[in-house]
């Protein structure tokens, strides 16, 4: 017995919003930077340490891209130019639910490994 799949005559498409979102979020390292900053604001050196394998140059580039996309902002800690923190903007913070769902989905479907990293484990609320 042969089953026939009903083929729709409508074209398959990708909503332009998804195209635009994945231009930013689909770029290597951007998701991990956001996940780290969902936990709390962080210094450049903290981000470089927690995101294994990223170079300082690429981290700088990605932070600039995320700032241009209005997801991350630079903040002077204690008003000193030498003490810079990166934090999520309200638009970046709005990604919390989506990233929490992605984390839960990856756990349900055994995507990736549990290498002992705590990054991204509790995205339910800001610190």
Backbone as CSV, one residue per row, in Angstrom:
resi,resn,N_x,N_y,N_z,CA_x,CA_y,CA_z,C_x,C_y,C_z
1,UNK,0.848,-1.174,0.000,0.000,0.000,0.000,0.892,1.235,0.000
2,UNK,0.674,2.080,-0.914,1.474,3.282,-1.070,0.701,4.480,-0.543
3,UNK,1.390,5.269,0.287,0.761,6.494,0.797,1.220,7.661,-0.048
4,UNK,0.302,8.519,-0.364,0.622,9.709,-1.144,0.547,10.917,-0.219
5,UNK,1.594,11.685,-0.250,1.600,12.914,0.520,0.891,13.989,-0.270
6,UNK,0.032,14.711,0.424,-0.647,15.821,-0.238,0.325,16.982,-0.346
7,UNK,0.602,17.417,-1.521,1.518,18.523,-1.742,0.708,19.798,-1.924
8,UNK,0.983,20.764,-1.099,0.320,22.048,-1.201,0.837,22.792,-2.431
9,UNK,-0.009,23.600,-2.986,0.391,24.383,-4.151,0.958,25.749,-3.749
10,UNK,0.922,26.065,-2.461,1.485,27.344,-2.030,2.997,27.223,-1.898
11,UNK,3.668,28.310,-2.156,5.124,28.339,-2.072,5.579,28.276,-0.616
12,UNK,6.681,27.629,-0.399,7.331,27.642,0.908,8.084,28.953,1.003
13,UNK,8.002,29.603,2.149,8.697,30.884,2.289,9.238,31.027,3.703
14,UNK,10.060,32.007,3.862,10.605,32.319,5.182,10.275,33.772,5.477
15,UNK,9.528,33.992,6.538,9.120,35.336,6.929,10.341,36.228,7.083
16,UNK,10.255,37.432,6.562,11.382,38.358,6.592,11.840,38.653,8.021
17,UNK,10.947,38.592,8.980,11.362,38.816,10.375,12.346,37.740,10.831
18,UNK,12.110,36.487,10.441,13.048,35.425,10.801,14.385,35.627,10.102
19,UNK,14.340,36.061,8.866,15.582,36.329,8.143,16.386,37.371,8.906
20,UNK,15.732,38.456,9.297,16.413,39.531,10.019,16.900,39.083,11.395
21,UNK,16.090,38.318,12.111,16.472,37.832,13.442,17.705,36.944,13.348
22,UNK,17.710,36.023,12.396,18.834,35.094,12.313,20.090,35.712,11.714
23,UNK,19.962,36.869,11.065,21.163,37.594,10.664,21.954,38.012,11.897
24,UNK,21.247,38.298,12.971,21.906,38.699,14.223,22.124,37.488,15.127
25,UNK,21.067,36.779,15.467,21.180,35.684,16.436,21.843,34.441,15.861
26,UNK,21.819,34.289,14.555,22.410,33.116,13.938,23.912,33.206,13.737
27,UNK,24.462,34.364,13.993,25.894,34.547,13.825,26.629,33.883,14.992
28,UNK,27.703,33.181,14.661,28.456,32.458,15.688,28.819,33.374,16.845
29,UNK,28.634,32.894,18.040,28.948,33.521,19.321,27.862,34.460,19.847
30,UNK,27.039,35.047,18.987,26.070,36.030,19.474,25.105,35.446,20.492
31,UNK,24.634,34.245,20.245,23.723,33.607,21.200,24.375,33.391,22.553
32,UNK,25.621,32.951,22.549,26.310,32.708,23.819,26.573,34.010,24.580
33,UNK,26.861,35.078,23.860,27.041,36.378,24.520,25.739,36.787,25.188
34,UNK,24.631,36.633,24.488,23.337,36.996,25.059,23.013,36.121,26.254
35,UNK,23.263,34.822,26.147,23.000,33.913,27.268,23.806,34.330,28.503
36,UNK,25.063,34.664,28.295,25.896,35.103,29.422,25.331,36.376,30.039
37,UNK,24.916,37.316,29.196,24.404,38.582,29.712,22.987,38.470,30.270
38,UNK,22.274,37.406,29.943,20.975,37.170,30.572,21.148,36.872,32.064
39,UNK,22.333,36.395,32.443,22.595,36.101,33.846,22.855,37.368,34.646
40,UNK,23.663,38.268,34.059,23.949,39.557,34.703,24.869,40.351,33.792
41,UNK,24.966,41.683,34.008,25.954,42.451,33.252,27.353,41.900,33.529
42,UNK,28.227,42.015,32.542,29.565,41.439,32.690,30.608,42.307,32.008
43,UNK,31.823,42.200,32.515,32.965,42.863,31.890,33.406,42.044,30.679
44,UNK,34.144,42.692,29.802,34.675,42.044,28.612,35.458,40.793,29.000
45,UNK,36.322,40.903,29.997,37.166,39.768,30.393,36.332,38.597,30.911
46,UNK,35.215,38.887,31.573,34.342,37.813,32.055,33.689,37.093,30.885
47,UNK,33.246,37.864,29.893,32.637,37.250,28.705,33.657,36.397,27.966
48,UNK,34.869,36.924,27.800,35.918,36.178,27.105,36.233,34.868,27.829
49,UNK,36.176,34.885,29.132,36.499,33.689,29.924,35.394,32.633,29.840
50,UNK,34.143,33.051,29.898,33.037,32.097,29.945,32.675,31.540,28.567
51,UNK,33.007,32.273,27.502,32.690,31.817,26.145,33.953,31.197,25.558
52,UNK,34.086,29.937,25.791,35.288,29.203,25.411,35.510,29.230,23.903
53,UNK,36.722,29.621,23.493,37.099,29.584,22.093,36.965,30.903,21.347
54,UNK,36.336,31.888,21.946,36.175,33.173,21.254,37.432,34.010,21.444
55,UNK,37.864,34.684,20.389,39.031,35.556,20.498,38.576,36.948,20.932
56,UNK,39.504,37.729,21.453,39.170,39.091,21.872,38.655,39.919,20.692
57,UNK,39.262,39.751,19.532,38.841,40.506,18.357,37.426,40.176,17.930
58,UNK,37.097,38.893,17.919,35.744,38.473,17.533,34.741,38.909,18.594
59,UNK,35.101,38.806,19.871,34.196,39.253,20.935,33.900,40.743,20.772
60,UNK,34.922,41.528,20.503,34.732,42.969,20.277,33.783,43.207,19.105
61,UNK,34.014,42.487,18.012,33.180,42.630,16.815,31.726,42.254,17.101
62,UNK,31.537,41.134,17.779,30.173,40.673,18.070,29.460,41.620,19.034
63,UNK,30.166,42.135,20.032,29.544,43.095,20.949,29.110,44.349,20.198
64,UNK,29.918,44.806,19.268,29.547,45.978,18.451,28.298,45.693,17.619
65,UNK,28.243,44.495,17.037,27.066,44.118,16.244,25.817,44.057,17.111
66,UNK,25.943,43.483,18.302,24.798,43.386,19.205,24.371,44.759,19.719
67,UNK,25.331,45.666,19.879,24.985,47.043,20.259,24.275,47.738,19.104
68,UNK,24.744,47.533,17.883,24.103,48.134,16.714,22.679,47.610,16.527
69,UNK,22.438,46.374,16.948,21.109,45.763,16.863,20.240,46.134,18.064
70,UNK,20.759,46.969,18.951,20.047,47.419,20.150,19.711,46.278,21.116
71,UNK,20.597,45.287,21.194,20.403,44.181,22.133,21.329,44.287,23.332
72,UNK,22.473,44.936,23.159,23.484,45.075,24.210,23.889,46.536,24.287
73,UNK,24.230,46.973,25.500,24.749,48.324,25.685,25.968,48.286,26.588
74,UNK,26.831,49.286,26.396,28.014,49.465,27.253,27.646,50.395,28.384
75,UNK,28.137,50.086,29.560,27.874,50.930,30.718,29.176,51.116,31.476
76,UNK,29.476,52.354,31.831,30.655,52.610,32.643,30.335,52.249,34.080
77,UNK,31.129,51.354,34.642,30.937,50.968,36.040,31.593,52.021,36.922
78,UNK,30.891,52.529,37.867,31.401,53.545,38.793,31.888,54.793,38.072
79,UNK,31.372,55.037,36.854,31.739,56.229,36.112,33.157,56.244,35.570
80,UNK,33.854,55.115,35.649,35.250,55.050,35.176,35.299,54.394,33.808
81,UNK,36.021,55.026,32.893,36.145,54.484,31.536,36.891,53.153,31.521
82,UNK,37.682,52.885,32.532,38.435,51.626,32.576,37.589,50.470,33.097
83,UNK,36.435,50.781,33.641,35.562,49.731,34.181,34.264,49.706,33.377
84,UNK,34.273,48.960,32.276,33.120,48.898,31.383,32.368,47.593,31.615
85,UNK,31.054,47.704,31.711,30.186,46.540,31.791,29.336,46.484,30.531
86,UNK,29.046,45.282,30.082,28.109,45.077,28.987,26.844,44.512,29.602
87,UNK,25.720,45.053,29.170,24.430,44.603,29.702,23.429,44.550,28.563
88,UNK,22.373,43.804,28.784,21.322,43.725,27.777,20.433,44.966,27.856
89,UNK,19.981,45.411,26.718,18.974,46.462,26.649,17.619,45.811,26.943
90,UNK,16.561,46.589,27.084,15.238,45.957,27.230,14.906,45.015,26.074
91,UNK,15.309,45.351,24.849,15.066,44.454,23.710,15.852,43.157,23.869
92,UNK,17.084,43.238,24.354,17.875,42.040,24.610,17.277,41.201,25.727
93,UNK,16.812,41.865,26.756,16.175,41.170,27.886,14.902,40.457,27.445
94,UNK,14.232,40.995,26.434,13.020,40.356,25.900,13.302,38.973,25.314
95,UNK,14.552,38.662,25.056,14.909,37.350,24.508,14.945,36.252,25.575
96,UNK,14.833,36.622,26.855,14.941,35.654,27.951,14.023,34.444,27.747
97,UNK,12.758,34.678,27.460,11.809,33.571,27.290,12.169,32.671,26.126
98,UNK,12.575,33.283,25.012,12.945,32.498,23.835,14.173,31.640,24.122
99,UNK,15.158,32.211,24.810,16.373,31.446,25.122,16.097,30.365,26.166
100,UNK,15.209,30.641,27.114,14.830,29.609,28.096,14.142,28.451,27.379
101,UNK,13.291,28.759,26.413,12.625,27.708,25.634,13.621,26.909,24.802
102,UNK,14.594,27.587,24.200,15.629,26.877,23.438,16.431,25.940,24.341
103,UNK,16.734,26.404,25.547,17.472,25.567,26.492,16.651,24.339,26.865
104,UNK,15.374,24.533,27.149,14.498,23.403,27.504,14.348,22.444,26.325
105,UNK,14.207,22.984,25.119,14.090,22.153,23.926,15.340,21.297,23.735
106,UNK,16.522,21.910,23.940,17.763,21.150,23.750,17.881,20.031,24.775
107,UNK,17.416,20.278,25.996,17.447,19.228,27.023,16.471,18.098,26.682
108,UNK,15.265,18.464,26.233,14.261,17.446,25.882,14.713,16.578,24.717
109,UNK,15.471,17.146,23.820,15.855,16.440,22.601,17.316,16.014,22.575
110,UNK,17.952,16.070,23.730,19.350,15.650,23.870,20.262,16.308,22.842
111,UNK,20.083,17.609,22.655,20.925,18.370,21.744,22.126,18.870,22.529
112,UNK,23.299,18.638,22.010,24.505,19.083,22.698,24.870,18.148,23.825
113,UNK,25.767,18.632,24.666,26.218,17.808,25.774,26.113,18.586,27.063
114,UNK,26.099,17.875,28.137,26.124,18.508,29.446,27.566,18.448,29.910
115,UNK,28.323,19.480,29.576,29.753,19.468,29.879,30.078,20.110,31.218
116,UNK,29.057,20.311,32.034,29.294,20.896,33.339,29.231,22.408,33.364
117,UNK,29.052,23.022,32.209,28.956,24.471,32.159,27.633,24.924,32.747
118,UNK,27.685,25.996,33.504,26.461,26.555,34.082,25.859,27.620,33.196
119,UNK,26.517,28.004,32.149,26.001,29.072,31.307,24.680,28.651,30.698
120,UNK,23.648,29.435,30.959,22.342,29.180,30.384,21.449,28.247,31.162
121,UNK,21.870,27.748,32.314,21.040,26.784,33.026,19.795,27.399,33.637
122,UNK,19.878,28.614,34.159,18.701,29.238,34.753,18.494,30.601,34.118
123,UNK,17.648,30.626,33.117,17.362,31.868,32.407,15.998,32.426,32.776
124,UNK,15.388,31.885,33.838,14.021,32.250,34.161,13.865,33.693,34.610
125,UNK,14.840,34.258,35.267,14.700,35.627,35.752,16.057,36.288,35.870
126,UNK,16.112,37.592,35.696,17.399,38.278,35.844,17.863,38.255,37.285
127,UNK,19.175,38.345,37.459,19.767,38.367,38.804,19.675,39.747,39.366
